[in-house]
Amino acid sequence: MAAVQQLSAAYPLGSRIDDAGVLEVGGCNALELAREFGTPCYVVAEDDLRARARAFVSAFKARTDDFDVLFATKAFPCTAVMRVLQQEGLGCDVASGGELHLALRAGFDPARIVLHGNAKSEAELRAAVDAGIGHVVVDNLDEVDRLDRLTDSQRVMLRVTPGVRGRTHDFISTGQADSKFGFSIADARIAIGRLGDRVAGIHMHIGSQLLELAPFRAAVEAIAGLGDFEAYNLGGGLGVRYTTEEPPSLEEYAAAKVDAVRDVFGPGRRVLDEPGRALTANSTVTLYSVESIKHNVRTWVAVDGGMSDNLRPMLYGARYEAQVVDRIGGTTPCCLAGKHCESSDVLIDEVALDEPRVGDVIVTPATGAYGYAMANNYNGVPRPPVVFAAGGDARLVVRRETVEDLVARDV
């Protein structure tokens, strides 16, 4: 039997173990959620999502009056999630025409939408210009040519790679000189000369899941020679708690960015931030059902999802924790595997569960960033639903795919 446990900080705010020993998220019993909506299932604690949005705004407001917080849509491009963040006063950044469509549908003010991308098509640029978005973040000289054919009035920012990288996985590091993203310092000067007063400012993003703040100042200092602009967009990057990580506080993060811009460029500069993971990751858990257990060299616990609903462990070795929802804790060493026909389809290669058995419901917390976004139909598996939980009530915001959806685009 599992000893009495406390939930880690990876779970949504307000999550708890009820008197019967069952996990509650958003006031909803996890076993009942699994019965009602099936598994796998993404469960979003709506109050957590709103609280994190408010906390971001408050942290920046405490340091400056001239700022904007823009949700990095790619983290959780779900209309219902985006609508909540819009209601809480955030703008957003998008990285494609599809994400632009989602942002407009969710109700974001076009003037507070920023378009990113290292390979924007002319159609995507045209859609952004026609929508009246606030900034196009220009990534390369080819894009300058493309934009010039469309308009001479669109305000832009230049994405620059400052030659600074934070300590994170290579696949989510973007600030180093050898990157697919952004202008080199030398090419940025050329683009500034061509675009003239259309350039509202400089954008940079040095990477994701950063647990140290010093690289942000180093990156700001690296772009100081490009000139003096009205706005500086420092991307996102704040790390979150997946297992034992200890990220900086939101207040420390906001202070590091705002103070770096003020100290390097002087007062009166607008600071933009683009959190994604830090807004949504810990708002969400994924529920699975155990389908089989086998014992060979290890104990393999296979669930009804895997790389089709959370590709991050297979893509770049992301680590998670897991629990049996009605027996939190446990000491049985297990390998939590997915159902897909790939040996790499392992959610957690080593996790302690409480004597797992077929039919158990398993929870993995901190799945609100890039799980839904990267979900796929490998092996013909329909993608999971998204459920909002708040105040003990749960509602479906994205239905589960069906096998008929798998052939809906056939012609």
Helices and strands as residue ranges (DSSP letters): E 16-17, E 23-25, E 28-29, H 30-37, E 41-45, H 46-61, E 67-72, G 73-75, H 79-87, E 91-94, H 97-106, G 110-112, E 113-115, H 122-131, E 135-138, H 141-150, E 156-159, G 170-172, H 185-195, G 196-198, E 199-203, H 214-222, G 224-226, E 231-233, H 250-265, E 270-273, H 277-280, G 281-283, E 284-295, E 299-303, H 312-316, E 323-324, E 332-337, E 346-353, E 361-365, H 371-374, G 378-380, E 386-390, E 393-398, G 403-407
